[in-house]
Amino acid sequence: MKIRQHVLQLALATLLIAAHAAHAQTTGTLQKIKASGTVVLGVRPAVVPFSYYDAQQKPVGYSQDVALAIVEGIRKKLNLPNLAVRTVAITPQNRIPLLQNGTIDIECTTTTNNAERQKQAAFSSTIFVIGTRLLTKKDSGIKDFADLKGRTVVTNAGSTSEQILQRLNNEQHLGATITTQKDVAESFLALSTGRADAFMLDDAMLAGERAKSPDPDDYAIVGKPQSKEAYGCMFRKDDPDFRQVVDDAVARLQTSGQADVLYRKWFDSAIPPNGLNLHLPESDDLKALFKSPDDKPLS
């Protein structure tokens, strides 16, 4: 009798574990994706080389490749080899609302992981590390942030650079005129047409805009970095099952050496659509990250 009771208890425990596992893979975002058969990625149309459209209007870039590695992890987790991928163009202003209302499931672009955003969304392990600097014309006379005194500087609306500029302007009494544009293309246009003397943003994104210019040798990236920032993939809060799938995929990418391959592909090779090369060496921060993935914000 005791043996039979023990066997029944083991069987019940096994069923409970199986039921829990089945439940775990179909809660929250995973449940939404499984029900629809589609994962929806937020993409940026013009942030070279992270997330942008190629000549065929297909989303490409370093961050897009990270996102597709995560999609592969979701396929395996849910056993959905035919899982479809849909993309939605986002901006710095609407990325969090579109995530929260379920329009997109995850965005891997150039979003900085910081304490303020963690109140609204969750972040994956870090996928990239940057420094915030200035892009300016070589003949502008601007070599560092102190040289912005009385000048006009542009940045992207809703970016962390906007917050840093406002603080610097107040603390150092620069008297600079700070203007904002909705995206990197419009901010660079303000610089290139003389409506701004400098453009502040993440150094890798500035390198992308410089490379796209008809005259890249006319521009220089200058100034001591005012912050070091960690990009992460952003998804809805309080979803530990989805977080596990995302972080596992990012860790596999980085510790396998594939992230180094992706870096060389997008930052030190000719990239679409026009064969641009950013010639941006891999930083020591990134080399350390790829060896030991983590999700710590740096700002």
PELINRA-V140475 format. One record per pair of residues at least 4 apart in sequence whose C-alpha atoms are under 8 Angstrom apart, sorted by the first residue. I is the first residue (numbers start at 0). GAP is how many residues later the second one is. D is the distance in Angstrom with one decimal. If there is no record, write none. Layout:
# PELINRA-V140475
I,GAP,D  I,GAP,D
This chain:
# PELINRA-V140475
0,4,6.2  1,4,6.1  2,4,6.2  3,4,6.2  4,4,6.2  5,4,6.2  6,4,6.2  7,4,6.1  8,4,6.1  9,4,6.1  10,4,6.2  11,4,6.2  12,4,6.2  13,4,6.2  14,4,6.0  15,4,6.0  16,4,6.2  17,4,6.2  18,4,6.1  19,4,6.0  20,4,6.4  21,4,6.7  22,4,6.3  23,217,6.3  24,5,6.3  24,6,7.1  24,52,7.2  24,53,6.8  24,216,6.7  25,4,5.2  25,5,4.0  25,6,7.8  25,8,7.1  26,4,4.6  26,5,7.7  26,212,8.0  26,214,7.4  27,4,6.5  27,211,6.1  27,213,7.9  27,214,7.5  28,4,6.1  28,76,6.8  28,207,7.9  28,210,7.2  28,213,6.4  29,4,6.0  29,44,7.9  29,48,7.8  29,211,7.6  29,212,6.2  30,4,6.1  31,4,6.3  32,4,5.6  32,5,5.5  32,6,5.5  33,4,7.3  33,44,6.9  33,46,7.9  36,43,7.7  36,45,7.9  36,46,5.4  36,47,6.2  37,45,5.7  37,46,4.5  37,47,5.6  37,48,6.9  38,32,7.5  38,44,7.3  38,45,6.3  38,46,5.1  38,47,6.3  38,65,8.0  38,66,6.5  39,45,6.0  39,46,4.8  39,47,5.5  39,48,7.1  39,63,7.5  39,64,5.0  39,65,5.3  39,66,6.9  40,26,7.7  40,44,7.3  40,45,6.2  40,46,4.7  40,47,6.2  40,63,5.7  40,64,6.1  40,65,5.4  40,66,5.5  40,67,7.7  41,45,5.8  41,46,5.0  41,47,5.9  41,48,5.9  41,53,7.5  41,62,5.8  41,63,7.6  41,64,6.2  41,65,4.4  41,66,7.0  41,67,7.8  42,8,6.1  42,9,7.3  42,16,7.0  42,21,7.6  42,44,6.4  42,45,6.0  42,46,5.0  42,47,5.8  42,64,6.5  42,65,7.2  42,66,6.4  43,7,5.2  43,8,5.6  43,9,8.0  43,15,8.0  43,45,5.6  43,46,5.6  43,47,6.6  43,65,6.6  44,6,6.6  44,7,4.3  44,8,5.4  44,14,7.3  44,44,6.4  44,45,7.8  45,5,6.6  45,6,4.4  45,7,6.5  45,137,8.0  45,138,7.2  45,139,6.8  46,4,5.2  46,5,5.3  46,137,6.7  46,138,8.0  46,158,6.7  46,161,7.5  47,4,5.9  47,13,7.0  47,157,6.5  47,160,5.0  47,161,6.9  48,12,5.1  48,13,6.2  48,156,7.3  48,159,6.1  48,217,6.1  48,218,7.2  49,10,7.5  49,11,4.5  49,12,4.6  49,13,4.8  49,14,6.8  49,59,6.1  49,60,7.0  49,155,7.9  49,216,8.0  50,8,6.5  50,9,5.7  50,10,4.7  50,11,6.8  50,12,5.9  50,13,5.7  50,58,5.7  50,59,7.9  51,6,7.9  51,7,5.4  51,8,5.6  51,9,6.3  52,4,4.8  52,5,5.0  52,6,4.5  52,7,6.0  53,4,5.4  53,5,6.5  53,6,6.6  53,218,6.2  53,219,5.5  54,217,7.7  54,218,5.7  58,5,7.0  59,4,5.5  59,5,7.2  60,4,6.2  60,205,6.8  61,4,6.5  61,200,6.5  61,201,7.1  61,204,6.0  62,4,6.2  62,45,5.5  62,46,5.3  62,47,7.6  62,64,7.8  63,4,6.2  63,44,6.5  63,45,7.0  64,4,6.3  64,197,7.8  65,4,6.5  65,42,7.2  65,61,7.8  65,184,7.2  65,187,7.9  66,4,6.3  66,40,7.6  66,41,5.7  66,166,7.9  67,4,6.3  68,4,6.5  68,180,6.3  68,181,7.5  68,184,7.5  69,4,6.3  69,175,7.5  69,176,5.7  69,179,5.3  69,180,7.0  70,4,6.2  71,4,6.4  72,4,6.1  72,172,6.3  72,173,7.3  72,175,7.9  72,176,5.8  73,4,6.1  73,171,6.5  73,172,7.9  74,4,5.6  74,5,4.9  74,6,5.7  74,7,7.8  74,8,6.2  75,4,6.6  75,5,7.2  76,168,7.4  87,16,7.1  89,4,6.3  89,5,5.5  90,4,5.8  90,91,7.5  90,92,7.3  91,65,7.3  91,66,5.9  91,67,6.9  91,90,7.7  91,91,7.7  92,64,7.4  92,65,6.0  93,4,6.0  94,4,6.2  94,12,7.8  95,4,6.1  95,24,7.4  95,25,7.3  96,4,6.1  97,4,6.3  97,5,5.1  97,6,6.0  98,4,6.0  98,5,5.1  98,6,6.2  98,7,6.9  98,136,6.6  98,137,6.6  99,21,7.7  99,136,6.3  104,130,6.3  104,131,7.5  105,127,6.8  105,128,5.6  105,129,4.7  105,130,7.7  106,126,5.5  106,127,5.4  106,128,6.8  107,124,6.8  107,125,4.3  107,126,6.6  108,122,7.9  108,123,8.0  108,124,7.0  109,121,5.7  109,122,7.4  110,120,5.3  110,121,6.2  110,122,7.2  110,123,7.4  111,48,7.7  111,117,6.1  111,118,5.5  111,119,4.5  111,120,6.3  111,185,7.9  112,4,6.7  112,5,7.2  112,10,6.5  112,116,7.4  112,117,5.7  112,118,5.8  112,119,5.8  112,183,8.0  112,184,5.2  112,185,7.6  112,186,7.6  113,4,6.2  113,183,5.3  113,184,7.1  113,185,5.7  114,4,6.9  114,182,7.4  114,184,7.7  115,4,7.6  116,4,6.1  117,4,5.8  117,5,7.3  119,117,7.2  120,113,6.5  120,114,6.0  120,115,5.2  120,116,5.0  121,112,5.7  121,113,5.3  121,114,5.6  121,115,4.8  121,116,7.6  122,109,5.6  122,110,5.6  122,111,4.6  122,112,6.3  122,172,7.3  123,108,5.3  123,109,5.2  123,110,6.5  123,111,7.9  123,119,6.8  123,122,6.5  123,123,5.8  123,126,7.9  123,171,6.2  124,107,6.1  124,108,7.6  124,122,5.8  124,125,6.8  124,126,7.8  124,168,6.4  124,169,5.0  124,170,3.9  124,171,7.5  125,104,5.9  125,105,5.6  125,106,4.7  125,107,7.6  125,163,7.7  125,167,6.9  125,168,6.0  125,169,5.1  125,170,7.3  126,103,7.4  126,104,5.7  126,105,5.4  126,106,7.4  126,123,7.4  127,102,5.9  127,103,5.1  127,104,7.2  127,158,6.7  128,99,7.0  128,100,5.6  128,101,4.7  128,102,6.2  128,156,6.7  128,157,6.2  129,72,6.0  129,73,6.3  129,74,6.7  129,98,5.7  129,99,5.3  129,100,6.6  129,101,7.9  130,71,5.6  130,72,5.7  130,94,5.1  130,95,7.0  130,96,5.6  130,97,4.5  130,98,6.2  131,29,6.9  131,68,6.8  131,69,5.3  131,70,4.4  131,71,5.7  131,93,5.0  131,94,5.6  131,95,5.6  131,96,6.7  131,97,7.7  132,67,5.6  132,68,5.9  132,69,6.3  132,70,5.7  132,88,6.9  132,89,6.2  132,90,5.6  132,91,6.6  132,92,5.1  132,93,6.7  133,10,7.7  133,11,7.8  133,64,6.2  133,65,5.5  133,66,4.5  133,67,6.6  133,69,7.6  133,72,7.8  133,87,5.5  133,88,5.3  133,89,6.1  134,63,5.6  134,64,5.0  134,65,6.4  134,71,6.3  134,84,6.8  134,85,5.7  134,86,4.5  134,87,6.3  135,4,6.7  135,6,7.1  135,55,7.3  135,61,6.4  135,62,4.6  135,63,6.5  135,83,5.6  135,84,5.6  135,85,6.6  135,86,7.5  136,60,7.6  136,61,7.6  136,81,5.7  136,82,4.4  136,83,6.1  137,4,7.9  137,80,5.8  137,81,5.2  137,82,5.7  139,57,6.9  140,6,7.6  141,5,5.2  141,6,6.9  141,56,7.9  141,80,7.8  142,4,6.5  142,79,5.6  142,80,5.9  143,4,7.6  143,78,6.1  143,79,3.9  143,80,6.5  144,78,6.0  144,79,7.6  145,28,7.3  146,4,7.9  147,4,7.2  147,5,7.3  147,26,6.7  147,28,6.1  147,50,8.0  148,24,7.9  148,25,4.4  148,26,5.7  148,27,5.4  149,24,6.4  149,25,5.1  149,26,4.6  149,27,7.1  150,24,7.7  150,25,5.0  150,26,6.2  150,45,7.8  150,46,6.4  151,24,5.7  151,25,4.6  151,26,6.0  151,27,7.4  151,43,7.6  151,44,5.0  151,45,5.4  151,46,6.8  152,23,7.1  152,24,6.2  152,25,5.2  152,26,6.3  152,43,5.3  152,44,5.7  152,45,4.8  152,46,5.6  152,47,7.1  153,24,5.8  153,25,4.8  153,26,5.4  153,27,7.3  153,33,6.1  153,36,7.3  153,37,7.5  153,42,6.0  153,43,7.9  153,44,6.4  153,45,4.9  153,46,6.4  154,4,7.6  154,6,6.7  154,7,6.1  154,23,7.8  154,24,6.6  154,25,5.0  154,26,6.4  154,29,7.8  154,32,6.0  154,44,5.7  154,45,5.3  154,46,6.3  155,5,7.5  155,6,6.8  155,24,5.2  155,25,5.0  155,26,5.6  155,27,5.5  155,28,6.4  155,31,6.5  155,45,7.5  156,5,6.7  156,23,5.0  156,24,5.6  156,25,5.5  156,26,7.4  157,4,6.7  158,4,7.2  159,4,6.4  160,4,6.0  160,39,6.5  160,40,5.7  160,41,7.9  161,4,6.3  161,18,7.7  162,4,6.4  163,4,6.1  163,62,7.6  164,4,5.9  164,13,7.5  165,4,6.3  165,12,7.6  166,4,6.0  167,4,5.6  167,5,7.7  167,6,7.6  168,4,5.5  168,5,5.0  168,6,6.4  168,7,6.4  169,4,7.1  179,7,7.1  180,5,5.8  180,6,5.4  181,4,6.8  181,5,7.6  182,4,6.3  183,4,6.0  183,21,8.0  183,25,7.5  184,4,6.2  184,24,7.4  185,4,6.3  186,4,6.6  186,12,6.8  187,4,6.0  187,11,6.9  187,21,6.9  188,4,6.0  189,4,6.3  189,5,4.9  189,6,5.5  190,4,5.9  190,5,4.6  190,6,6.0  190,7,6.2  190,8,6.4  191,4,7.8  200,4,7.0  200,5,6.5  201,4,6.3  202,4,6.2  202,18,7.3  203,4,6.4  203,76,7.7  204,4,6.4  205,4,6.2  205,15,7.3  206,4,6.1  206,14,7.5  206,71,6.1  206,73,7.7  207,4,6.4  207,70,6.3  208,4,6.5  209,6,5.1  209,9,6.7  210,5,5.6  210,65,6.2  210,66,6.8  210,67,5.9  211,4,7.3  211,64,7.0  214,4,7.9  226,72,6.8  227,70,6.0  227,71,6.6  228,68,7.1  228,69,5.1  228,70,5.8  229,66,7.7  229,67,5.8  229,68,5.8  229,69,7.7  231,63,7.7  238,4,6.2  239,4,6.1  240,4,6.6  241,4,6.3  242,4,6.0  243,4,5.9  244,4,6.3  245,4,6.3  246,4,6.0  247,4,6.2  248,4,6.3  249,4,6.3  249,43,8.0  250,4,5.9  250,42,6.1  251,4,5.8  252,4,6.7  252,5,5.3  252,6,5.5  253,4,6.1  253,5,4.8  253,6,7.4  253,35,7.9  253,36,4.6  253,37,6.8  253,39,7.1  254,4,7.8  254,35,5.8  254,36,5.6  254,37,7.3  254,38,7.8  256,4,6.7  256,33,7.6  257,4,6.3  258,4,6.1  258,31,7.0  259,4,6.4  259,30,7.7  260,4,6.2  261,4,6.3  262,4,5.7  262,5,7.3  262,19,7.3  263,4,4.8  263,5,6.2  263,18,8.0  264,4,5.4  264,5,7.7  264,6,7.5  265,4,7.6  265,5,6.3  265,12,8.0  266,10,6.7  266,11,5.4  266,12,6.1  266,13,5.5  266,14,7.3  267,9,5.9  267,10,6.0  267,11,4.7  267,12,5.9  267,13,6.9  268,7,7.7  268,8,5.3  268,9,7.4  268,10,7.3  269,4,8.0  269,5,4.4  269,6,5.0  269,7,4.6  270,4,4.8  270,5,5.3  270,6,6.4  271,4,7.0  281,4,6.5  281,5,7.1  282,4,6.4  283,4,6.2  284,4,6.2  285,4,6.1  286,4,6.5  287,4,6.3  288,4,5.2  288,5,7.1
